[in-house]
Amino acid sequence: MGDFTVAGAAVNVACWVVSGILIGWLFARRRWESFESPGPITTLRRCETRERYERFLRVRAWKDLLPEAGTWFGGITKRRLPTYAEGGLRRFAAESLRAERVHFTYAATIVGTLVWMRGWWVIVTLGFGFVVNVPCIVVARYNRLRIAHLA
C-alpha cells in the first residue's frame, strides 16, 4: 500500500471508522463508576494545571469546536455538568476519563494499522491519529483539572 490506490484508501478509512465506532461502543457499555480511578497513563500530573492548559494550549479558545460524542450509545454530554441525580461532578470526572481512555485506545488502534502501510500512508495515518485524538485527550484532561478541586 505504499502507492496510493482507491482500494488502499478505502481499507484504511474503513479500519479507522469501524475501530472508532467499536471502541466508542465498547467503552459506552461500561458503567460510569468504573472510570472513577485513573490509571498510570491517565493520572493527572503535578505539572498539569488548569492555568497551563489555558495559557499555553489555549484550550478554552478551541475546545467547544470539537464534536461531542458523549451522547452516542447512551452516554451523557460533557458540554454541561450532570445534575446531582445523574452523578454530578463525580460523573463528569468519570465521563471525562472515559473520553480520554477512548481516544488513547483509538490512537493505539490507528498506530496498529501501520503494520500493513508503507510510504506516505504512514504519515497520513499518524497525522490522522494526532488530529483526531490529541485535542480530545487535551480537553478531557482539562475538564478533569477544572473540577479536581471541587469533586
GROMACS elastic network, one bead per residue, 0.5 to 0.9 nm:
[ bonds ]
;  ai    aj funct       b0    kb
    1     4     6  0.67870   500
    1     5     6  0.74142   500
    1     8     6  0.60026   500
    1     9     6  0.87933   500
    1   116     6  0.72460   500
    1   117     6  0.55921   500
    1   118     6  0.57949   500
    1   119     6  0.77995   500
    1   121     6  0.75450   500
    2     5     6  0.88263   500
    2     8     6  0.89251   500
    2   117     6  0.64448   500
    2   120     6  0.67697   500
    2   121     6  0.65929   500
    2   122     6  0.87522   500
    3     8     6  0.85266   500
    3   118     6  0.79590   500
    3   119     6  0.72622   500
    3   120     6  0.80050   500
    3   121     6  0.82040   500
    4     7     6  0.85636   500
    4     8     6  0.68024   500
    4     9     6  0.72509   500
    4   120     6  0.86110   500
    4   121     6  0.80071   500
    5     8     6  0.50913   500
    5     9     6  0.62203   500
    5    10     6  0.85262   500
    6     9     6  0.51077   500
    6    10     6  0.60655   500
    6    11     6  0.86404   500
    7    10     6  0.50311   500
    7    11     6  0.61961   500
    7    12     6  0.86999   500
    8    11     6  0.51900   500
    8    12     6  0.62983   500
    8    13     6  0.86198   500
    8   117     6  0.89665   500
    9    12     6  0.52570   500
    9    13     6  0.60825   500
    9    14     6  0.84146   500
    9   121     6  0.88356   500
   10    13     6  0.52116   500
   10    14     6  0.59057   500
   10    15     6  0.84920   500
   11    14     6  0.51263   500
   11    15     6  0.61481   500
   11    16     6  0.86633   500
   12    15     6  0.50986   500
   12    16     6  0.62069   500
   12    17     6  0.86413   500
   12   113     6  0.77534   500
   12   117     6  0.89944   500
   12   125     6  0.84081   500
   13    16     6  0.50669   500
   13    17     6  0.60941   500
   13    18     6  0.84547   500
   14    17     6  0.52026   500
   14    18     6  0.58927   500
   14    19     6  0.82484   500
   15    18     6  0.53106   500
   15    19     6  0.58079   500
   15    20     6  0.82298   500
   15   110     6  0.82176   500
   15   113     6  0.79248   500
   16    19     6  0.54096   500
   16    20     6  0.59776   500
   16    21     6  0.86284   500
   16   106     6  0.85135   500
   16   109     6  0.82171   500
   16   110     6  0.66980   500
   16   113     6  0.87429   500
   17    20     6  0.51802   500
   17    21     6  0.62212   500
   17    22     6  0.85266   500
   18    21     6  0.52912   500
   18    22     6  0.59931   500
   18    23     6  0.84830   500
   19    22     6  0.50362   500
   19    23     6  0.59056   500
   19    24     6  0.84062   500
   19   106     6  0.71366   500
   19   109     6  0.72116   500
   19   110     6  0.83643   500
   20    23     6  0.53216   500
   20    24     6  0.61581   500
   20    25     6  0.85550   500
   20   102     6  0.86473   500
   20   103     6  0.87916   500
   20   106     6  0.61559   500
   20   109     6  0.86503   500
   21    24     6  0.51793   500
   21    25     6  0.60462   500
   21    26     6  0.85739   500
   22    25     6  0.50804   500
   22    26     6  0.60518   500
   22    27     6  0.85718   500
   23    26     6  0.51562   500
   23    27     6  0.61434   500
   23    28     6  0.84607   500
   23   102     6  0.65474   500
   23   103     6  0.88242   500
   23   105     6  0.74272   500
   23   106     6  0.68371   500
   24    27     6  0.53348   500
   24    28     6  0.60631   500
   24    29     6  0.87828   500
   24    69     6  0.86559   500
   24    72     6  0.80456   500
   24    73     6  0.78804   500
   24    99     6  0.86964   500
   24   102     6  0.63760   500
   24   103     6  0.88663   500
   24   106     6  0.87240   500
   25    28     6  0.50721   500
   25    29     6  0.64259   500
   25    72     6  0.80482   500
   25    73     6  0.61608   500
   26    29     6  0.53324   500
   26    30     6  0.72853   500
   27    30     6  0.56593   500
   27    31     6  0.87465   500
   27    98     6  0.71935   500
   27    99     6  0.87330   500
   27   101     6  0.85154   500
   27   102     6  0.68173   500
   28    31     6  0.75836   500
   28    32     6  0.83183   500
   28    70     6  0.86447   500
   28    72     6  0.81338   500
   28    73     6  0.62528   500
   28    74     6  0.72261   500
   28    75     6  0.64968   500
   28    98     6  0.83655   500
   29    32     6  0.89978   500
   29    73     6  0.80897   500
   29    74     6  0.87293   500
   30    33     6  0.83210   500
   30    34     6  0.68840   500
   30    35     6  0.85204   500
   31    34     6  0.57090   500
   31    35     6  0.77593   500
   32    35     6  0.55735   500
   32    36     6  0.73824   500
   32    75     6  0.89290   500
   32    91     6  0.66745   500
   32    94     6  0.60532   500
   32    95     6  0.64839   500
   32    98     6  0.77771   500
   33    36     6  0.54943   500
   33    37     6  0.86425   500
   33    90     6  0.84821   500
   33    91     6  0.73878   500
   33    94     6  0.67775   500
   33    95     6  0.89560   500
   34    37     6  0.73839   500
   34    94     6  0.78282   500
   34    98     6  0.89268   500
   35    38     6  0.70369   500
   35    91     6  0.87377   500
   35    93     6  0.83250   500
   35    95     6  0.70822   500
   35    96     6  0.86966   500
   35    97     6  0.61780   500
   35    98     6  0.59695   500
   36    90     6  0.73456   500
   36    91     6  0.78930   500
   36    93     6  0.71252   500
   36    95     6  0.84554   500
   36    97     6  0.75194   500
   36    98     6  0.88539   500
   37    43     6  0.84259   500
   37    94     6  0.78383   500
   37    97     6  0.83868   500
   38    41     6  0.77084   500
   38    42     6  0.52672   500
   38    43     6  0.51393   500
   38    44     6  0.81627   500
   38    94     6  0.88477   500
   38    97     6  0.70909   500
   39    42     6  0.52640   500
   39    43     6  0.57407   500
   40    43     6  0.56290   500
   41    44     6  0.84801   500
   42    45     6  0.88884   500
   42    97     6  0.75154   500
   42   100     6  0.75611   500
   42   101     6  0.75977   500
   42   141     6  0.82560   500
   44    47     6  0.84360   500
   44    48     6  0.65880   500
   44    49     6  0.88916   500
   44   141     6  0.73922   500
   44   144     6  0.83876   500
   44   145     6  0.77715   500
   45    48     6  0.53097   500
   45    49     6  0.83543   500
   46    49     6  0.72737   500
   47    52     6  0.84923   500
   48    51     6  0.84508   500
   48    52     6  0.67262   500
   48    53     6  0.74426   500
   48   141     6  0.89069   500
   48   142     6  0.87573   500
   48   145     6  0.79520   500
   49    52     6  0.52534   500
   49    53     6  0.64428   500
   49    54     6  0.86866   500
   49   142     6  0.81741   500
   49   145     6  0.66502   500
   49   146     6  0.86538   500
   50    53     6  0.52289   500
   50    54     6  0.62137   500
   50    55     6  0.85736   500
   50   142     6  0.63788   500
   50   143     6  0.86724   500
   50   145     6  0.57171   500
   50   146     6  0.61290   500
   51    54     6  0.50539   500
   51    55     6  0.58592   500
   51    56     6  0.82111   500
   52    55     6  0.51011   500
   52    56     6  0.55197   500
   52    57     6  0.71697   500
   52    58     6  0.85096   500
   53    56     6  0.57273   500
   53    57     6  0.50601   500
   53    58     6  0.63314   500
   53    59     6  0.60706   500
   53    60     6  0.84025   500
   53   138     6  0.81928   500
   53   139     6  0.89549   500
   53   142     6  0.66603   500
   54    57     6  0.57975   500
   54    59     6  0.53119   500
   54    60     6  0.61044   500
   54    61     6  0.83859   500
   54   142     6  0.85835   500
   55    58     6  0.53072   500
   55    59     6  0.79703   500
   56    59     6  0.81984   500
   57    60     6  0.84946   500
   57   138     6  0.87251   500
   58    61     6  0.56676   500
   58    62     6  0.73178   500
   58    63     6  0.88265   500
   59    62     6  0.56008   500
   59    63     6  0.55770   500
   59    64     6  0.89934   500
   59   135     6  0.87492   500
   59   138     6  0.78535   500
   59   139     6  0.69868   500
   59   142     6  0.79022   500
   60    63     6  0.56216   500
   60    64     6  0.76659   500
   60   139     6  0.88842   500
   61    64     6  0.76969   500
   61    65     6  0.86393   500
   62    65     6  0.54505   500
   62    66     6  0.74551   500
   63    66     6  0.58109   500
   63   135     6  0.79515   500
   63   136     6  0.83109   500
   63   138     6  0.89144   500
   63   139     6  0.63159   500
   64    67     6  0.77089   500
   64    68     6  0.86482   500
   64    79     6  0.81371   500
   66   135     6  0.80516   500
   66   136     6  0.74667   500
   68    71     6  0.73537   500
   68    72     6  0.86602   500
   68    77     6  0.67021   500
   68    78     6  0.72621   500
   68    79     6  0.75629   500
   69    72     6  0.53732   500
   69    73     6  0.88157   500
   69    75     6  0.83738   500
   69    76     6  0.86210   500
   69    77     6  0.73895   500
   69    78     6  0.89112   500
   69    99     6  0.88318   500
   70    73     6  0.80701   500
   70    74     6  0.80168   500
   70    75     6  0.52775   500
   70    76     6  0.51918   500
   70    78     6  0.66465   500
   70    95     6  0.79031   500
   70    99     6  0.76300   500
   71    74     6  0.55652   500
   71    77     6  0.53686   500
   71    78     6  0.86925   500
   72    75     6  0.59209   500
   72    76     6  0.79935   500
   72    77     6  0.89158   500
   75    95     6  0.84612   500
   76    82     6  0.79545   500
   76    92     6  0.88733   500
   76    95     6  0.78444   500
   77    80     6  0.66763   500
   77    81     6  0.82728   500
   77    82     6  0.82347   500
   77    92     6  0.89336   500
   77    95     6  0.86496   500
   78    81     6  0.66370   500
   78    82     6  0.80402   500
   78    92     6  0.68533   500
   78    95     6  0.75003   500
   78    96     6  0.73866   500
   78   143     6  0.86866   500
   80    92     6  0.87025   500
   81    88     6  0.66129   500
   81    89     6  0.68848   500
   81    91     6  0.86682   500
   81    92     6  0.63378   500
   82    85     6  0.78450   500
   82    86     6  0.55435   500
   82    87     6  0.63871   500
   82    89     6  0.69854   500
   82    91     6  0.70848   500
   82    92     6  0.64818   500
   83    86     6  0.50940   500
   83    87     6  0.64688   500
   83    88     6  0.50619   500
   83    89     6  0.83582   500
   84    87     6  0.51839   500
   84    89     6  0.79499   500
   85    88     6  0.69869   500
   86    91     6  0.72926   500
   87    90     6  0.59954   500
   87    92     6  0.75933   500
   88    91     6  0.54718   500
   88    92     6  0.63862   500
   88    93     6  0.88618   500
   88   151     6  0.89305   500
   89    93     6  0.61041   500
   89    94     6  0.84523   500
   89   147     6  0.72130   500
   89   150     6  0.76801   500
   89   151     6  0.58003   500
   90    93     6  0.52977   500
   90    94     6  0.61838   500
   90    95     6  0.86140   500
   90   151     6  0.63235   500
   91    95     6  0.59189   500
   91    96     6  0.83973   500
   92    95     6  0.51268   500
   92    96     6  0.61058   500
   92    97     6  0.85795   500
   92   143     6  0.83679   500
   92   144     6  0.79918   500
   92   147     6  0.85863   500
   93    96     6  0.51093   500
   93    97     6  0.62251   500
   93    98     6  0.86139   500
   93   140     6  0.87409   500
   93   143     6  0.73893   500
   93   144     6  0.54139   500
   93   145     6  0.89260   500
   93   147     6  0.73938   500
   93   148     6  0.80465   500
   93   151     6  0.82494   500
   94    97     6  0.50134   500
   94    98     6  0.61060   500
   94    99     6  0.86720   500
   94   144     6  0.85010   500
   95    99     6  0.62148   500
   95   100     6  0.86009   500
   95   140     6  0.86194   500
   96    99     6  0.50913   500
   96   100     6  0.62582   500
   96   101     6  0.87187   500
   96   137     6  0.89514   500
   96   139     6  0.84304   500
   96   141     6  0.71473   500
   96   142     6  0.89485   500
   96   143     6  0.66437   500
   96   144     6  0.64655   500
   97   101     6  0.61957   500
   97   102     6  0.85417   500
   97   140     6  0.66050   500
   97   141     6  0.74811   500
   97   144     6  0.75690   500
   98   101     6  0.51856   500
   98   102     6  0.61120   500
   98   103     6  0.87080   500
   98   140     6  0.85943   500
   99   102     6  0.50482   500
   99   103     6  0.62931   500
   99   104     6  0.86763   500
   99   136     6  0.76155   500
   99   137     6  0.73381   500
   99   140     6  0.63867   500
  100   103     6  0.52952   500
  100   104     6  0.62387   500
  100   105     6  0.86209   500
  100   133     6  0.87793   500
  100   136     6  0.70727   500
  100   138     6  0.81781   500
  100   139     6  0.85114   500
  100   140     6  0.56153   500
  100   141     6  0.71537   500
  101   104     6  0.50365   500
  101   105     6  0.60121   500
  101   106     6  0.84116   500
  101   137     6  0.81574   500
  102   105     6  0.51948   500
  102   106     6  0.60688   500
  102   107     6  0.85814   500
  102   137     6  0.89057   500
  103   107     6  0.59765   500
  103   108     6  0.85097   500
  103   132     6  0.82687   500
  103   133     6  0.53161   500
  103   134     6  0.77411   500
  103   136     6  0.69805   500
  103   137     6  0.63897   500
  104   107     6  0.51136   500
  104   108     6  0.62922   500
  104   109     6  0.87209   500
  104   133     6  0.72012   500
  104   134     6  0.84908   500
  104   137     6  0.74827   500
  105   108     6  0.51093   500
  105   109     6  0.62678   500
  105   110     6  0.87330   500
  106   110     6  0.62274   500
  106   111     6  0.86411   500
  106   129     6  0.80076   500
  106   133     6  0.75001   500
  107   110     6  0.51150   500
  107   111     6  0.62313   500
  107   112     6  0.85655   500
  107   126     6  0.88696   500
  107   129     6  0.55525   500
  107   130     6  0.76037   500
  107   132     6  0.83638   500
  107   133     6  0.63539   500
  107   134     6  0.85898   500
  108   111     6  0.50745   500
  108   112     6  0.61340   500
  108   113     6  0.89292   500
  108   129     6  0.86261   500
  109   113     6  0.66600   500
  110   113     6  0.53267   500
  110   114     6  0.73462   500
  110   125     6  0.69578   500
  110   126     6  0.76336   500
  110   128     6  0.84168   500
  110   129     6  0.61494   500
  111   114     6  0.55426   500
  111   115     6  0.81617   500
  111   122     6  0.89412   500
  111   125     6  0.74928   500
  111   126     6  0.69395   500
  111   129     6  0.75033   500
  112   115     6  0.61102   500
  112   116     6  0.88150   500
  113   116     6  0.62763   500
  113   117     6  0.69803   500
  113   122     6  0.89781   500
  113   125     6  0.81194   500
  114   118     6  0.75714   500
  114   121     6  0.82638   500
  114   122     6  0.62447   500
  114   125     6  0.75311   500
  114   126     6  0.86138   500
  115   118     6  0.84218   500
  117   120     6  0.85124   500
  117   121     6  0.59647   500
  117   122     6  0.60715   500
  117   125     6  0.88092   500
  118   121     6  0.58337   500
  118   122     6  0.59820   500
  119   122     6  0.59937   500
  119   123     6  0.76786   500
  120   123     6  0.51740   500
  120   124     6  0.63490   500
  120   125     6  0.86247   500
  121   125     6  0.59680   500
  121   126     6  0.84831   500
  122   125     6  0.51760   500
  122   126     6  0.61231   500
  122   127     6  0.84369   500
  123   126     6  0.52177   500
  123   127     6  0.59456   500
  123   128     6  0.84532   500
  124   127     6  0.51184   500
  124   128     6  0.60608   500
  124   129     6  0.85697   500
  125   128     6  0.50630   500
  125   129     6  0.60960   500
  125   130     6  0.85599   500
  126   129     6  0.50250   500
  126   130     6  0.61140   500
  126   131     6  0.85993   500
  127   130     6  0.51265   500
  127   131     6  0.60907   500
  127   132     6  0.84849   500
  128   131     6  0.52153   500
  128   132     6  0.59446   500
  128   133     6  0.82984   500
  129   132     6  0.54218   500
  129   133     6  0.59040   500
  129   134     6  0.78256   500
  130   133     6  0.54905   500
  130   134     6  0.54015   500
  130   135     6  0.80428   500
  131   134     6  0.61936   500
  131   135     6  0.68833   500
  131   136     6  0.89925   500
  132   135     6  0.69335   500
  132   136     6  0.72647   500
  133   136     6  0.53285   500
  133   137     6  0.61676   500
  133   138     6  0.86694   500
  134   137     6  0.50743   500
  134   138     6  0.61096   500
  134   139     6  0.86629   500
  135   138     6  0.50485   500
  135   139     6  0.62262   500
  135   140     6  0.86134   500
  136   139     6  0.51703   500
  136   140     6  0.61056   500
  136   141     6  0.86113   500
  137   140     6  0.50993   500
  137   141     6  0.61711   500
  137   142     6  0.84804   500
  138   141     6  0.52760   500
  138   142     6  0.60620   500
  138   143     6  0.86077   500
  139   143     6  0.60258   500
  139   144     6  0.86300   500
  140   143     6  0.51513   500
  140   144     6  0.64360   500
  140   145     6  0.87499   500
  141   144     6  0.51557   500
  141   145     6  0.62233   500
  141   146     6  0.86627   500
  142   146     6  0.61130   500
  142   147     6  0.88942   500
  143   146     6  0.50893   500
  143   147     6  0.66794   500
  143   148     6  0.86069   500
  144   147     6  0.55225   500
  144   148     6  0.58453   500
  145   148     6  0.50970   500
  145   149     6  0.78478   500
  146   149     6  0.74778   500
  146   150     6  0.82637   500
  147   150     6  0.50958   500
  147   151     6  0.61475   500
  148   151     6  0.56548   500
